[in-house]
């Protein structure tokens, strides 16, 4: 195993960050940062997945996410946080969202899932991220709130638009059984 981290865990709760790192370290090289500033210092091209807490003193997880995207790092970002999702997540550039507490199995499965997405085309990555946000909001918000929220309606429209565009791509990629299975799983969630 290389010493260059593949996963960066960012959480101001040191014991939790260390626990996540211990779980991940059994499978992948991992680095830990206990605040936003340290996270940005530890970012490097070898990091393919960032597990990021939203609420931290100093530089928040939202600000770290924005900096990662602005710097152009090609990595997947999973928000792992106790902050319940709200409509503000629609505009955020993360790939998936886990609400604490999370189990070892949930965390490792999520890392594997978002890692696989890295090999997909950007539209497919966007589709995965948007479907994740849509499902998250649907699980957390009342139907009335969803029906009356303009940002959510735009999100739904974008998901539908991407789905129809990607249907052709999916047909062409039918030899990739993993992808087709994952895509069909996503479609049944909607």
Secondary structure, 3 states (H helix, E strand, C coil): CCCCCCEEEECCCHHHHHHHHHHHHCCCCEEEECCHHHHHHHCCCCCCEEEECCCCCCCCHHHHHHHHHHHCCCCEEEEEECCCCCHHHHHCCCCEEEECCCCHHHHHHHHHHHHHHCCCCHHHHHHHHHHHHHHHHHHHCCHHHHHCCHHHHHHHHHHHHHHHHHHHHHHHCCCCHHHHHHHHHHHHHC
